[in-house]
Amino acid sequence: MNLKLDPAIGCRYTNTSQIVRVMTEHWCANNLSCPVCGHHKISQNQNNTPAVDFNCRECKSNYQLKSRKLWNNSTITDAGYEAMIKSIKGNSRPHLLIMGYTTDSYVNNLMLIPYFFFSETCIQKRKPLSPNAKRANWVGCNIKLDLIAPEGKIMIVENGNEIPHSKIIQQYSRITGIAEFSLESRGWLLDVFHLTSQYGNREFTLREMYSHEAYLAALHPDNKHIKDKIRQQLQYLRDQNLIEFLGRGVYKRRIE
Ligand SMILES: [Zn+2]
């Protein structure tokens, strides 16, 4: 993997965002293997599918690329709020690749967020544009990366270092069971999974998890049995080998 973006690729364009887009897309098409199946490359999408920049000819996974000069671990600005929520509810999101590049055009960070780690919880509605704006009253959104469990943020390049491909594939494969959950139950699972991540690799108790009852009740106002739901998600996470039950209401995340 050559981490340098090729400036010659963008020279036909004058608009900065277009230059960045062609340079970063060119880089991905020439350097990235498919993080899902390991196929040696991902190809630029030839169809006009909205929000899909690449696909893997082998496993048919779709990818969207977003690039930023300033790397931000907590938030990334995205396009329309309604379109985002619709794609989550329609289970039609591509995997998201987020690239951070340096001022001298090196790929410094590249993160994969599998499509099944998106839920309404991590999408923040932005303020509508002013009535005088070109797109009056349009509402964009932010993706709150800090509300996504670390297992759903797979680094491909981290601080200028390439992560071994075998590690990427292994990290992806240990979370694929989450994609099998229905959309509604996946929302709960992701929320509880994210909450367990604040305990890092220390043990935590059911009582500690219950302390998030009000937060979860606000996210799921129709559910009146929050504690039951928490216990159920912990069982699902154990079944997925993502946490361990140590007995007597004590749990631990499995960190690999
Ligand atoms: Zn693939």
Boltz pocket constraint, residues with backbone or C-beta under 6 A from the ligand:
constraints:
  - pocket:
      binder: B
      contacts: [[A, 34], [A, 35], [A, 36], [A, 37], [A, 38], [A, 39], [A, 56], [A, 57], [A, 58], [A, 59], [A, 60], [A, 61]]
      max_distance: 6.0
